[in-house]
Amino acid sequence: RDNRSFGPLGDLIRNHRLERGLGLLDVAKAYQCSVQFVSNIEHGRAPLPWEKVGQLASVLKIPVEELQIANLAIRSDFKSFVNTTKGVKKGGKGV
């Protein structure tokens, strides 16, 4: 079993998915999205869209509030990432 951490949101989703014996495809079908989309969220490469929190919480039987708190953490990380990369040219220097 892979014990890497992908942040609070990814870890929460992955742990609940594995506890229920679900694969990425199972979640994607129930969530009506692509496997890649679920993988990106689970691996911390994308935040969970707010309008989809309730649906994913239902699929994985996670309390909505717990999923929202974990989602806030990753959205905060993405905001920091976007703010630090604004104005960076291809050469790596700011404008």
C-alpha positions in Angstrom: 0.0 0.0 0.0 1.2 3.5 -0.9 1.6 5.6 2.2 2.6 8.9 0.5 0.6 11.9 1.6 -1.2 14.1 -1.1 -2.5 16.6 1.4 -5.6 16.7 3.5 -8.1 16.4 0.6 -6.3 13.7 -1.3 -5.6 11.7 1.8 -9.2 11.9 2.9 -10.6 10.8 -0.4 -8.0 8.1 -0.9 -8.4 6.6 2.6 -12.2 6.5 2.3 -12.1 5.1 -1.2 -9.7 2.3 -0.1 -11.6 1.6 3.1 -14.7 0.9 1.0 -12.7 -1.3 -1.5 -13.4 1.1 -4.3 -11.1 1.8 -7.3 -10.7 5.1 -9.1 -13.0 3.8 -11.8 -15.7 3.0 -9.2 -15.6 6.5 -7.8 -15.5 8.1 -11.3 -18.6 6.2 -12.4 -20.6 7.0 -9.2 -19.3 10.6 -9.4 -20.0 10.8 -13.2 -16.6 12.1 -14.1 -13.3 10.7 -15.6 -10.9 8.6 -13.7 -8.2 11.2 -14.4 -10.4 13.9 -12.7 -10.7 11.8 -9.5 -6.9 11.0 -9.7 -6.0 14.6 -10.0 -8.1 15.6 -7.0 -6.8 12.6 -5.0 -3.1 13.4 -5.8 -3.4 17.1 -5.0 -3.2 18.3 -8.6 -6.6 19.9 -8.7 -9.1 21.2 -6.1 -12.5 19.7 -5.8 -15.2 22.0 -7.4 -17.5 23.3 -4.6 -20.6 22.2 -6.5 -19.4 18.6 -6.5 -18.6 18.3 -2.7 -22.0 16.9 -1.7 -22.0 14.3 -4.5 -18.5 13.0 -3.7 -19.3 13.0 0.0 -22.3 10.8 -0.7 -20.3 8.5 -2.9 -17.5 8.0 -0.3 -19.7 8.4 2.7 -17.7 11.3 4.1 -19.4 14.0 6.2 -19.8 17.0 3.9 -18.2 19.3 6.4 -15.1 17.2 6.7 -14.7 17.2 2.9 -15.3 21.0 2.7 -12.6 21.6 5.3 -10.1 19.4 3.5 -11.0 21.2 0.2 -10.4 24.6 1.7 -6.8 23.5 2.5 -6.0 22.6 -1.1 -7.7 25.6 -2.5 -5.6 27.7 -0.1 -2.5 26.0 -1.5 -3.6 26.6 -5.1 -4.2 30.3 -4.3 -0.7 30.6 -2.9 0.8 28.8 -6.0 -1.1 31.0 -8.4 0.0 34.2 -6.5 3.7 33.1 -6.6 3.6 32.3 -10.3 1.9 35.4 -11.5 4.1 37.6 -13.6 6.8 35.0 -14.2 8.1 34.9 -17.7 9.3 31.7 -19.5 12.8 32.5 -18.5 11.8 32.4 -14.8 12.1 36.1 -14.1 9.2 38.2 -12.8 7.9 41.2 -14.8 
